[in-house]
């Protein structure tokens, strides 16, 4: 019998080894994408260049350097990251701030477009720019060349940037950082990584010498550690020639410092730590079981990676089901197999515990994984997971000619940093499709046994200070684990329903009115039941259909005592399932479908947000119809949901930022329940039956709904679905309007200071509010003021005064229920700089009010708007928002076609006028968060 078993296993292993996929065996190395031009210069610099037209007339350039904080010596802490900052403060061809200034003139946004990051092992610079301007394209390459080795690193700029980096460090300080500083050495096994966080230390940033930074740059910014990645709407041969010309003269230092590799050693030991903080609002337990990293080099490795994704997907579904219980064991919980830190993977379990229920939450998560380890998953779970995987695979393959350049860049970056080959779109599809069928239940179950082991295990308990005395120690937690291991854990019962979501449908409706808007590619329909439908077929994607719907009304129609029930009605019903299916069964019913339909009830409207692929469009329509016809109320899900909300709010006010936010809303809106954060006590005001009744009221009449569809459909494809599912929705002919609730800030500005938090840091929020002259032109002028002030505030508060890491200006305006505007300025800084920086910000505002903006800043705004709109006009999401918003505001959506020409109306005088009109001193509200008094 034993001999037969061994032969069976051997035969199975041999058969698997001989599996062939388009000529590839499991032992073969994964093929590298041949659609990218790759090369290596004599100096060692690697390049990746690919032509791709999504988005059109754009190119993404990355410079990656295998230099991160792990290479720093003890007197260089934080310098890899500091050097990243300095690359924007002067290079050979772009001294001082000329780089940012030049790119802003070209429509590139600092921060959202032009950016960089520093990690433990790498520093990466990113530059997405237009490719239709030859001079800009040439200069973009010059920027990358300067970043590679030609930072100026002047004394003056270094000293100015110290304050910026110190403010970035200050902004990151808080409970999370203080706790991380304590547990990081444990989870990285006391390795070098424990003392090499990229941000560095205050002492190092304040005290390093100029030469120390320059030496770091000289030693490490060298071509044999660098890669240039360029993907976009470009001529590959031309760019490759330019790269060779520009980058071949880069020199490696002589002598070279060896680029040592640092790993996190596995000790074979188990570790435990409890960390508490007075500002930690919740109790979290984490179990991290570390393993050597599984690199994805061969076809077999890729197959194993697919099995891991199935494992994580099925485990996630089980934990989602646990949260729907009437008395869920935790606020959040789950686990997965994935990457960890350098050279390591990890199996991680986590639980966010309800107050006083840490044992119950921990045991529920561990017990579920113990169930998986003992009994594995079920065949039906695996089937659903595979179907979901195949749906994503098919959709990605359908979009292969629409794949974004950024996606390719990310893949090639990973190839450079990790050495893992990048599959072509065709190989990914074919391999994925064939390999997924070979992954068995045994393969997935084996992962649980392989990764869920009792060695190299770290357990962390992170909790509020006030709970310190009730927290378990290591012996207690080990006792809990022993109880679970000794307990009788039953297999999972995968209860699956199989019945139609909808019964008999009424006869299809008809179209009563049709209006064509050829200039927009839009068709407007009115159906026999009053439903309005807006259609915009596009070719921007091959398998993406987006929908939104709105109807006037919302929570504004209900009094304050019903407000919370109304506000949570869509969440309560949306979490209860539909028709014959509860929420868990509905998720199973929708497995393998690319579809999402979410009802919402806002303050002034109710409606839907939805998306689907082409083959699942009918399912999207069915779900919309079902929310009108057969919504559900699941009392168990409701009570569990409310328990989790209460638990998550219990310690919310231990967070200084929460107290600050609450104070702002209380002052501005007189503690109105519709503008304040919910308290634990207020949760009980949410009545499940009332919420359900309100949902049914809001979705009882479709006659005032407007549905907007944008994406990869034709009218012939979608019209039968519209007539069957939207044309048969109920028509009560209600005429509803959302009332003006009169909830506005005081007319007179004021100042409030909140003293909260133990860190020596501050936050400032300044707001202007008031009535507004709403029009297309006025909106454009206020947008220009916002953009220009963002530029000036960064130049003044960050670059000139080194007082902030980030600062933002933000303008909003609304048409309904009343023409109103708000204009806000926000930044974080140290307490002693609050008043000087506030004075500087107001000084920049006053300069614009007195003299108007500089012409160069107007040109930057116009250029940015043009470049952003060029891309947006090829995006389904933009058109969905634009069309739906236009119909909600009763505006002609065609104004977007005149927008670029209208930008000529933005002048120094027009911006000066709106600044004086709306940034009025007596309407200014100042809110300041200062540290608590010691």
N, C-alpha and C positions, 0 to 999 in steps of 0.2 A: 504493500500500500504506500509506504514511504517512497519507494523507488518510483512508483507511478506519479506521485506528486512532484518529485524532483524533475522527472522527464517533462511533465506538463509545464512547469514554470520555465524550464530551459527552452522548450519548443516555443512558448509564448514570447520569451525574450528574443529568441532568434528571429521569429517572424516579425517582431516589431523592428528589430535592427535592419531587416531587409526591406522594410516598407520603403516605397519610392514615391516621390512627389515631383512630378514633372522632371524626372531624372535625378532628383536629389534624394539622398539617403539621410536618415536621422543623424548619422555621424558627420555628414558634410557641413562645412562652414556655410553660414547664411550668405547668400549672394548680396553684393553691394549694389546699390542703385547706380545704374549706368547713365542716368539722365543728367548727372551733374559732372561738370568738368572739374577734375581734381588735379592738383600738381604740388610739387615741392621745390622751392627755389634752392639754390646751392647753399644759401645761408641757413636753411632749415625751415623757413616759413612755409606753412601749408596753406593752400587756398582751395575753396569750393565755390564754383560759379554755376548758376543755373538760370535759364530763361523761364520765366513764368509770368503770366499776364493777369494774375488775380492778386491785388487790384491792378488795373491797367495804368500804364504811365507812372508806375511806382517801383521803387527798388528798396530792399532792406539790406543794409550792410552791418555786419557784426565784426568786431575785432575781439578775439578771445585770447587770453594769455593764461598759461598754466601757473599763475602766480596768485596766491591768496594769503590769508593771514597765517596759515600753518608754517610758512617759510620765515616768518619774522623771528628775530632774536629777541632777547628780553628787553633790549633798549630800542626795539623797533615796533613795539606793540601798537597796532592800529594803523601802521603806515601803508599797508597795501590798500586799505580803504581810503586813507587820506590822499594817497596818490591818485586814486580814481577821481576824487573831487578836483584835484589840481589840474587834471586834463581839460577841464572846462574853464580854467582861469589863466590860459595863456600857453600857446604852442608856437613853434617856429613861424608858421604862416598865419597864425591867428592869435596875436598877442592880447594879453589881458582878457577882456570879455568879448573880443571881436568874434569869436566862434559862435557864441549864443546869438549875438546881435546879427551876424550874417545869416544864420539859419532861420532866425525869426522873420527876417525880411523875405525869405524864400517860402514862408508859410509853415515852417517846422516848429512845433511847440516844445519848449523846454520842459522836461518832466514827463509829459505824456508821450512824446515822440522821441526826442533826444534824451537818452538816459544811459545808465550803467549800473552794474551791481558788483559787489565783491563778496566772495564766499571764502570758506576755509582753503579751497584748493584752486580757485580761479578768479579772474576779474574779467568781466565781459562788458564791452561797449556797444551800444546799439544806435543806429542812425537810419531811420526810414525817411527817404526823400523822394521827391518827384524825379522821374527819369527822362521826362520829355524836354528838359532844359539842358543842353550839352554842357554849358558852363557850370551849372549846379552839379551835374553828374561828375564832372572833372574835379570840382572842389570837394565833393563828397569823398572821393578817393584820396584827395590830399588830406582831408581831416583824418581818415583812417591811418594814413602814413604818418601824420604828426602824432597821433595817439600811440603809434607803435614804438616811437623812440624819441620824439622831439618835444616833450613837455619842457617849458622854460623854467619853471620852479624858482621864480624870483623870491627874494626875501620878503618883499612887501606882500605879495599874494599869498605866500605860505602863512604869514602872520594873520592876514585877514581871514583865511579859511579855518584857522584854529577855532575861532568863535562859532562858525557855522557847524563844524563837526561836533563841537561840545554841545551845541543846542540840539543836534540830532541825537546825541547820546542822552541828553536830558529828557527829550521827548519820549524816549523808549523806557525811561525809568518808571517803576511802579511795582505793584505786587507781583506781576508775572516775572519781571526781570529779577527782583530780589529773590524770589523762590528759585528761579533757574540758576542763579549764581551759586545756590547751595547744592542743588541736585545734579548739575551738569558734570562735575568731576566723577560722581558715582556712575552715571550712565555711559560715560566714555572711558570707564575703567582707569581713571587717573592718568589717562594718556595726555599727550601734548595738546590735543584738541580742547582740553578743559581750560587751558590758559591762553587760548588764541582766538577768542571771539573777535570777529572782524572789526567791530567798533573800537576796540582798544580800551585804554584806561584814561581817565582824566589826567593823571600825572604824566602819562606818556605824550598825550596830545598837546598839553601845555608846555612840555619841557624838551621835546626832541630838538636836536640842532638841525639847521638847514642842510648841512653836509650829510647827516644821517639819512635824510629823505633822498637827497640826490644820489647817494651811494646805493640805496635800495633800488632806485630807479635804474641806475647804471647796471647793477648786477642782474636784475631780473627782467627788465623790459628788453627782451632780445628775441630775434626772429626764430631761434630754434625752440622757443616755447610758445610761439604765436600761430594763430590761424586767422585767415580772412575769409569770411563767408558772405557771398553776395548773391542774392536771389531776387529776381524781378524782371520787369519789362525792359530788357537790355539785350545788346548784341554780345553774346558770350565771347566770341573770338576777339572782339575789340576790347572788351573789359579785361580779358586774360592778358592781352598784349600790354595794356596800361599797367596792370598789376606787376608784371615782370619788369617793366621800365621803372616804376615808382619804388618798388619794394626790394629790388635785388641789391641795392647798396646798403641795406640795413646790416649792421655789424654786430657780431657776438663779442662780448667782452673777453679780454685776454689778460689774466686767466679767467676761466669760467668757474663760477661756484656750482658745485653739483646740485642738481634739482632732486633732492632726496624725497623719497616717498614715506609718508607717515601713516601708520595704521592704528586701529584700536585693537589691542590684543584681547583675545578671549581668555578669561581666567579659569573657566570651569566652575566658578563659584556663583552662588546666589546672593543677591544684595537687597537691602531693605532700607527705606528712609521715610521719615515723616517730616514734612515741611509745612509750617503755618505762617500766615501773615494776616495782619489786622484788616487789610483791604481786599482779601480774597473773598469773593462773594459766595463761592460754592465749594463743596467737597468733591474732589476728584481722586479716583484710584486708577493707576496705570500699571499694567504688567507688561514688561518688555523682555522677550526671550530672544536673545541675539544669536545669529548664525553667520557663518562665512557667506560673503556675497556670492550669489549665483549669477555669474555673467551670462549674457545671452549671445553666445558665439556660434552655436550649431543649430541645425534644424531641431534636434532633440531638445535643446535649451529653450527654443521658441515654443515648442509644444508644451513644455513644462510651464512656461510663462502663461500660456493660454489656460492651462489647468488651474493655475493660481488665480487668474481673473475669474474663472467660474466658481472657485472656492469662495472668494471674497464676495461675489455677487449673491451666492446662495446664503452665506452667513448673514449678509446685510438684510436679506429678505426676512430671515427668521427674527432678527432683532427689531425690524420694523413691525413685525407682527406682535412682538412682546409689548411694544409701546402702546398698542391699541387696547390693552386690557383695561378693565374698569378700575383696577388698582395697580397701575404699572409699577414694577419694582425699582424704577430709577427715573431720572429726568432724561438722560441719554445713556446709551450703552452700545457696545459693539466690539469689533476687532477685525483684524485683517493680517495678511502676509504681504510684506512689501520691503522696500529699501529702507535703510536706516541712515548710517553715516559711513564715511569712507571705509570700504572693504567689508561692510557688514549689511546683512538683511536682518529683519526682525519679524517675529510674530507678536503682535501687540493687541492687548485687550484693555478696554477702558470703561469706566462707569462714572457718570456724574450723578452722585447720590442725592436722594431726597433728604432733607434735614432729619438727622437722627436715625437714618436707615442705611448706613454705609454697609453693614454686614449683608442686609437683604439685597442691595444693589449689586455688590461684589459677587455674592453667591449666585445670583441669577445669571450674570454674564459668564462666570467660570463654568457653571452647570451646563449652559448651552453648548459651550465648546467641549465640555466633557462628553456631552451627548453626541456631538459630531465625532469626537475621537473614538468613542466606543461603537457607535452604530452607523456613522457615516451619514450621507445624504440619501435621499430617495431618488428613484429613477425619474419620477415626474418633476422633481426639483431640477435635476440635471437637464432634462429636456427643455424646460422653460429657460434656463440659463443659456443653453446653447442657442435657442431660438433668438433670445435677446442679442447674443453675440453676433449671430448671422445677420440680423436686421441691421445692426450698426455697421457691419462689414459691407453689406450690400449697398447701404446708403453712402458710405465713404467712397466706395468704388464708383458709384453713379456720379459722384461729385469730383472724380479724379481730375477732370479738366478745369474744375473750378476751385481747386485746392489753393489756399492762401499761401503767399510767399513766406509769411512768418512761420507756418507749419513746417515748411522745408528747412528753414533756417534752424529751427529748434532741433530737428533730426540730425542735421550735419554738425551742430554744436555738440550734441551728445556723442557723435562718432569721434570727434576730436578729443573730447574730454575723457570719455569712457572706453573708446576703442571698439564700440559695438557697431557692426555694420548696419546700414540703413537699407531697408527693403524698398524696392520700387513699388509704385502703386499696384502694378500688375502682380508682382511677387507676393505682396502682402495679402492681396485678395485671394490668389490661387492657393497659397500655402495655408492661409487661415481657413479657407473653405474646406480644404482636404484634411488638414490636421485636426480640426475641431471634431470631425466625425470619429477620429480614432481615440479621443480622450474618453476613457471609461470611468464609471463610478469608482472603481478601485483606484484609478490614478488620482482622482480628486480626494478620496478618503485617505489615501496614503499621505497626502500633504499634511492633513491634520495630525497624523501620528508622527510625521517627520519634524514638524515645526513646533508642536505643542509638547514640549519636553520639560523636564525638571532640572535643567542646568543652564548656566549663563542667563539666569533669570533675575531681572530687577523689578522690585515692587516699590512704587512711589505712592505716598498718600499726601495730597496737597489740600489744605483746608484752612478755614478761618481760625484766627488765634483763639477766639472765644470757645471753640470746640476742642481745644487741645487736650483737655483732661479726659474726653470721651473717645479719643481716637485709639485704634488698636495698635499694639506693638507687633514686632515680627512673630513672636511666639503665638499670639492670638490669630494672626492671619494664617500662619502655617497650620493652626488648628482648624480654621475654616476650610482650608484646602484639603486637609485629611478627611474631614467630614464628607466633603463632596466626593472624594475618591472612594470612600467607603459606602456611599449611598447607592441606592437602587435608582438608576437613571433610565427612564423608559425611552424607547425610540420615538422619533418625531412622527406625528401623524399628519401627512400631507393631504388634507381634505380638499378635494377639487370638485367644483361644480361645472356642469356643462349644460347650459341652457341659454336661450337667446336673451340679450339685454332688454329688447323691446318685443312686445307682442305685436298684434296687428296694427299697422299704421293706417291712418285715414288716406283717402285719395289725394294725390299730389295737388299742390296749389298751382296758381298761374301768375304770370307777370301782368300787372295792370298798367305799368308805365316804364318807359325805357329812355334814358338820356345818355348820349355818347359824349365823351370829352376826349377827342382824339389827340389834342395837344399834350394830354397827360397819359394817354394810353389807358384811360379809365372808362368803365361803363357803370352807370348808376341804374339800379332796378328798384321798382316798388312792387311788392307782391300783393296779391289779393287781400291778405290779412293785415296790410299796412307795414309789414316789415320792409325796411330799406336795406339794399345790398349794394356794396361798392366793390367792383372787381378790377384788379390790376394784374393781368398775367405778365410775368417777366421771364427772362432767360438768365437772370443773375445766378441762379442755382438750378441744378437738375432735379433735386429731390427735396425741396423745401417749400412748404406752404404755410404761411403765417396768417392768423386771423385774430381780430379783436372785435368786440361788440360792446355797445353801450346803450343805456337807456336813462333818461333823466329821473332823478329821485334820490336814491341812496339813503344813507342814515339820516340825512337832514329832515326827512319826513317824519321822524320819530322823536318823541320827547326825551328828556335827559334820563328818565327812569328806564327807558327802553334802549338807550344808546348802546350800552355794552352788548346787550343781546343782539342788536342789529349789526354792530361792528364785527362780532364774531360769528354771525349767522352763516356766512359763506364757508368759513373754516370748519364750523361744526358739521354742516351738511356735506361739504367737500371731503371730510374725513370719515364719513359714515358709509360710503359706498354708493351704489345706484341700483334702482330696480331690485332684482332678486339677489344682487351681490352685496355682501358687506365689503368693507374696505380691503381686507386681505384677499377675498375672493375676486374682487374687481382687479386688483393688481395681477393676480394669476390669469384672469381672463384676458388682460391686455398684454401679457407677455408675448414677445416677438413682434410687437407692433410699435412703429415709430409714431407715437401720438401722445399729445398732452392737451387736456382741456381743463382749465381752472376757472370756476366762477368767482366773481368778486362783488363785494358791495362796498363802495367808497362813500365819501361824504355827499357827493352830488350825483353820482351815477352808480348803476350796477351793470354787470355785463360779464364778458368772458375774455380770457387770454388763451389762445390755443395755437398749436402748431402740429404739423404732421408731414409724413412723407406722402408720395403720390399714391402708393398702394393702400395706405391706411386712411385716406381722406374720408371715406365713407364712415369709418369708425369715429372719426372726429365729429362728424355730423350727428351720428347716433348718440354720442355722449352729450352734445349740446341739447338735443331733443329730450334726452332722458332727464337732464336737470330741470327742464320745464315740467315734464310729464310724470316722472317717477323718482323724485328725490327721496332720500332716506334720512331718518334720525336714528342713530345708534346710541342708546343711552350709555352703554358700557364705554364706548369710545369717548363720548362726551365727558363722563366722569373722570376717566383716565387723563384726558387732555387737560381738564381743569386742575387736577392734582399736580400735573407736571408744571403748569403755569404757576401755581401757588408756590411750589418748591423752588422754581427758578427765581421768583421774586423775593423769597424770604430774606435774603441778605443783600439785596440789590443796593441799598443805600450805604453799604460799606465801601462802595466804589465812588471815589471823589468825582469822577466825570459824570456819574449818574445824578449825584446831588446837584452838581453845577447845571446840568441840562434841565432838571426838574425846576430849579430856581428860575431859570430863564423863562420857561413856559408858564410858570405860576405868575411871574411878574407881568409878562406880556399879555396873558389871556385870563387874568383874574381867577386862577384856579379852576377854569372851566373844564369839566370832565372830558370834553371832546378834544382838549389840547394837552392834557396832562398824562403822565405815565400811570398805568393801572397799578393799584396797590393790592396786596394780598386780600385785604378785606373786600375790595371792590369785585374780586373774582366771583364772589357769591351773587352778585347782581346779574350774572349771565344765566338766564333761565333757558334750559334746553328746548322746552316746548315753544316758548316765545320766539327763540332764535329760529326754530324750524318754521313757525308760522310766518315770521317776517320774511324768511327766504322765499316761501311759497308766494307771499304777496308781491315781492319784488319781481318774481319770475312767473307771475300769473298772466301777464299781458305782454305779448310780443309786438303789439302794433306800434309802439314807439321805440323799438330797437333798431339800431343801425349796425349791420355787420360789414366789416371790411376784410377782404381777402387779397393777399399779395403773394405771388410766388409762381411755382412751376406747374401751372395748370392751363388748360384751354377752356374757353367758355363751353364748348360742347361736352367736355368732361365733367365740369362742375355743375352745370345747369340742372341736370336731373336730380342731383343731391340737394340743391337749393330748393327746388320746387317740392321735393318729397319731405324734407326735414325742417326747412324754415318756412315754407309756404303753408304748412299745416299746424304751425304753432298757434296757441290761443290768441284771440283778438277780442279784448274787452272794450276797445276804443277809449281807454282812459286818457285823459289829458293831464299830465303831471308836469310840474316844474319844481326844481329844488329851490326852497326858499333861502333868503339871505338870513343866516342865523345871527348876524351882527357880532361875530366874535372877532374883534380887532384890537390891536395894541392901543395903548393910550395915545392921544394926539401929541402929548408933550414927552420928550425924551427924558431919560433919567440914568443914574449909574447905580449899580449894585455890585458889591464885592462879596464873594463866598470864600470862607476860610475852611479848607478841607484838604486832607491828604498830608502824608508825612514827608514826601519828596520836596526838595527846594526847587519847585518848578511852578510855572503859572500858565494859564490859558486866558486869552483875550478874545472876546466876541463883541464886535460893534455892528449895530444895525440901524438903518434908516427905514422908516415905514411911512406910507401915506397913500392918498388917492393918486390916480394915474390917468394920463391922457392916452388911452390904449389905441394904437394904430400900428400898421406895418412899419412905418417910418420911425415912430417913437421907439418901438421895440428894437429896431436895428441900432438906433443911437445909444440906447441903454446897454445893449450888448457890446457896442464899441467902447463905451465907458468902462465896462467890466474888464474887457480884454486889456485896455490901455493901463488901467489901474493895477492889474495883475503884473504887468511888465514893470511899472514904476515902483511898486511895493517890493518886488524881488530885488530890483536894482538898489533900492535904498536900504531896506531893512536887512536883507541878506548880504548882498555884495558889498555895499558901502559901509554898513554899520556892524556887520557880522553878528547881528542880534537874534536871528532866527534861522532855522533850517528850512522851514516852509511857511509861506504866507499866501492867502488866497482872498480874492474878491469875488463875490457872487451876486448876480442880479437875477431876480425873478419878477414876473409880472403875470397877472391873471385878468381875464375878461369878465368872468362870472364868479360870484354873484354881483360883484362890484369891481369897477376898474381899480386895481390896487397894485402896488409894487413893494418890493423889499430889496434892500441892498446891504449885503453883509461883508465884513472883513474879519478874518480869523487867523490867529497865529499863536504859537506857543513860545515861551521864552523863560528866562530866569526872573525871579521876583523883582530884582533891582532894576531890570530893564523895561518893566511894564510901562511905566509912565513915559520915559524917553522915546520908546518905540511908538507908543500911541501918538505922541506929539509929532513924530516923523511921518506916520501914516496920514494924520490929519493935514500935515503940511503939504504932502503930495496931492491930497484932495484939493486943498486951497490953491495950489499952483494951477491945477486944471481949471478951477472955478474962476481964477483971475486972468489967466493967460491963454487958456485952452491947451490941448495937448500938442506935443511936437509932431510935425508932419511925418517924421520917420515912424512914429508909433502908430499913426493912422494907417500908414502903408503896411505895417506889420499885421494889423488887424484885417485889412482888406485881403492881403495875400493869404493869411491863414484861413479866412472864410472861404475864399475861392478854392484853395487846395482841399480843405475838408469836404466841401460840398461836391467836388468832383468825384470823390470816393463814395460819399453817401448816396449819390444819385444812382449808384449801381448796387445798392444794398436793399434787400427786402425789408429788413427791420426799420430802416429809415423811412421808407415809403409807407409802411404800416402806421408808424407813429405820426407821420405828417398828415396822411389822409384822415385817419381817425380823429386826430386833434383838430384838423380844420373843420370837420363836420360837427364835432362837439361845440366848437366856438362859432358855428354858423359863418365860416369864412370860406372864401374861394381858394381851394388848394392850388390853383394855377399860379398863385402869387410867387411860388417857389421858382417858377421859370423866369421871373423878372428880377429875382433877388440879386444876381451878380451885377446886373446893370444898375440896380438901385444902390449898390455899395458906393457909387460915386457921390451919393448925397451925404456921405459921412465926411465932414470937414472939421477943422479945428473949432470953428465957430459953433457948429451944430452940437459937438460933444461938450463944449463949454456951456452951452445953453442947458442941456439936460443935467449936467453936473450941478449947475446953480438951481435948477428947478427941483431936483429930487434929493440932493445931498445937503439938506437944510439942517443947520446946526441944532435948532430946537427940536428936531425930530430924531436926534441921535441918541440911541440907547447904548450904554457901555456896560458890559458884564465882564467881571474879572474873577478868575479862580486863583486864590493865593494859598500857600501852605497853611495848615492849621497852626495856631499858636502853640509853641511848646510849653 
